[in-house]
Amino acid sequence: MNEAVRIFENRIVEHLKDHGHAELTSAHINLTRNLDEDGTRLTELAKRASLTKQSMSELVDQVERTGLIEKRPDPADGRAKLVCFTEKGFEWLEAFHQSLDVAENEMREELGVAMVDLLVEALGKYVEARQGKQADLAD
């Protein structure tokens, strides 16, 4: 499955590059996929991505240099920062969603609509089950 995810994400990045968005690599997708549109704290990004805070901080710094994201004060806690998309970042996000659609459609063409729909459903159930178990452990 890891190889399939790698190929799928690389296809998205290739499509982005083909359409003028060469700012990020597949390594950076782990940050952007976990970033809420209204901003997310670094510690939460690291948790969602299953990375250390230091590793996520390095990714944030790299992506920030592209101008797609920026750190802003968290209005709920003046000591904390939110990682947020910039205007340029929202344009990139729209292109990312279009590239994601292209990659999904390519997969449907190669595997068949029913197979991909079943795969999406099965993986969704797996995520729900694992999240439920993690929630139970947290209680």
C-alpha positions in Angstrom: 0.0 0.0 0.0 2.9 2.3 0.8 4.1 2.0 -2.8 0.6 2.7 -4.2 0.4 5.9 -2.0 3.9 7.0 -3.2 2.9 6.6 -6.8 -0.4 8.3 -6.4 1.1 11.3 -4.6 3.9 11.6 -7.1 1.3 11.6 -9.9 -0.4 14.6 -8.1 3.0 16.4 -7.9 3.8 15.7 -11.5 0.4 17.1 -12.6 1.0 20.2 -10.4 4.4 20.8 -12.0 2.9 20.3 -15.5 0.5 23.1 -14.7 2.9 25.6 -13.3 3.1 24.6 -9.7 6.5 23.2 -9.0 6.8 24.8 -5.6 6.5 21.5 -3.5 7.5 17.9 -3.6 5.6 14.9 -2.4 7.3 15.2 1.0 5.6 18.6 1.5 2.2 17.1 0.7 2.2 15.6 4.3 2.1 19.1 5.6 -0.5 20.6 3.2 -2.9 17.7 3.6 -3.0 18.2 7.3 -3.3 22.0 7.2 -6.8 23.4 7.9 -7.9 26.3 5.7 -8.2 28.6 8.7 -4.8 27.5 10.1 -3.3 24.8 12.3 -0.8 24.9 15.1 2.5 23.2 14.4 2.1 20.7 17.2 -1.3 19.6 15.7 0.3 19.4 12.2 3.0 17.1 13.5 0.5 14.9 15.3 -1.7 14.6 12.3 1.2 13.8 10.0 2.8 11.4 12.6 6.0 13.4 12.5 8.1 14.9 15.3 7.5 18.6 16.0 11.1 19.2 14.8 10.5 17.4 11.5 7.3 19.3 10.9 8.9 22.6 11.8 11.5 21.9 9.1 8.8 21.2 6.5 6.9 24.3 7.6 10.1 26.4 7.1 10.7 24.9 3.7 7.1 25.6 2.5 7.0 29.0 4.1 10.0 30.0 1.8 7.8 29.2 -1.2 5.3 31.8 -0.1 2.4 29.2 0.1 2.1 29.4 3.9 3.0 31.7 6.7 3.0 31.7 10.5 0.5 34.0 12.2 -0.3 34.7 15.8 -3.0 32.4 17.2 -6.0 34.6 18.2 -6.9 32.1 20.9 -3.4 32.1 22.5 -1.0 35.0 21.9 2.0 32.8 22.7 1.1 30.3 20.0 1.4 30.5 16.2 -0.9 29.2 13.5 0.5 27.9 10.2 -1.8 29.3 7.5 -2.2 29.3 3.8 -1.4 32.6 2.1 -3.3 33.9 -0.9 -0.8 32.2 -3.2 -1.2 29.1 -1.0 -4.9 29.0 -1.6 -4.3 29.2 -5.3 -1.9 26.3 -5.0 -4.5 24.4 -2.9 -7.0 24.8 -5.7 -4.5 23.4 -8.2 -3.7 20.6 -5.8 -7.4 19.6 -5.7 -7.6 19.6 -9.5 -4.5 17.4 -9.6 -6.0 15.1 -7.0 -9.1 14.8 -9.2 -6.9 14.0 -12.2 -5.0 11.3 -10.3 -8.2 9.8 -9.0 -9.7 9.7 -12.4 -6.6 8.1 -13.8 -6.9 5.4 -11.1 -10.5 4.8 -12.0 -9.6 4.4 -15.7 -6.8 1.9 -14.9 -8.6 -0.1 -12.2 -12.3 0.5 -13.0 -14.8 2.7 -11.2 -16.3 -0.1 -9.1 -12.8 -1.2 -7.8 -11.8 2.3 -6.8 -15.1 3.0 -5.2 -14.8 -0.3 -3.2 -11.2 0.6 -2.2 -12.2 4.1 -1.0 -15.1 2.6 1.0 -12.9 -0.1 2.5 -10.1 2.4 3.5 -12.7 4.8 4.9 -14.0 2.0 7.2 -10.5 1.1 8.2 -9.8 4.8 9.1 -13.0 5.0 11.1 -12.3 1.7 13.0 -8.7 2.8 13.8 -9.8 6.3 14.9 -12.4 4.7 17.1 -9.9 2.5 18.8 -7.5 5.4 19.3 -10.4 7.4 20.9 -11.1 4.5 23.2 -7.5 4.4 24.3 -7.5 8.1 25.0 -10.5 7.9 27.3 
